């Protein structure tokens, strides 16, 4: 099933023909659906609006979003209530649909989103082989160095993490495949749909989907004997405490974190002391270039640049 068909079928019937073979171009990253506004297609270097033939950009109506939610959920939004509480739904193909509008609150906690008025369709991208250049710096004596990948949002750290997981799981170049366990709190790494990963993570990878990072790491240590634990978007003190426990248990950890640059790590709450302990031995900074490519810099535990 190709990407355009997967995505066309979640749009209202009356605009599918306009979309067909016109907006699905290389580099598409997001489709923004906003009530009362034109349908926006965001590419790696530009954005544009869907125009019906010979007319102004079509503006999304409330009934369009209601129709899309029916298609996205197979007419059963209730079945996706837990994902909706987190603000997203993952669909077949690994595409993730963010939701915004009025939130429902019970006992002071958000229980879901109702009156959905905004959708952000994030296109799943698997860049097989993108991590080849960094694996030699990560691997160490039959295992890996504890590694932290960092970038600003949208620069590709999750994509590089995903491909690293796949390559470590598969093995190759004289290295055996490793048991990799993934804590996928927001379904961004494996992109599980109905419990099945939509992305390629290798033959020796196990996924814990929808679970908090700290709790999930400890669960997997107890139950799945991972050689490598992979986790996206570390940030809280409890996350790094769990990382340290994982390391003391004999697992290696590869994860990501938001940061403007390599020096910005020192400003992160709770992270400074783990850097002083040299829990992480590799730091990989991923920067997006103006042409859409990526610039990679790799540092050791002393913040000495390796590449």
Buried (B, 14 or more C-beta within 10 A) or exposed (E): EEBBEBBBBBBBEEBEEBBEEEBBEEEBBBBBBBBEBBBBBBBBEEEBBBBEEEEEBBEBEEEBBEBBBBBBBEEEBEEBEEBBBBBBBBBBBBBBBBBEEEBEEEEEEEBBBEEBBBBBBBBBBBEEEBBEEBBEBBBEEEBBBBBBBBBBEEBBBBBBBBBBBBBBBBBEEEBEBBBBBBBBBBBBBBBBBEEEBBBBBBEBBBBBBBBBBBBBBBBBBEEBEBBBBBBBBBBBEBBBBBBBBBBEBEBBBBBBBBBEEBEBBEEBEBBEEBBEEEBBBBBBBBBBEEEEEBEBBBBBBEEEEEE
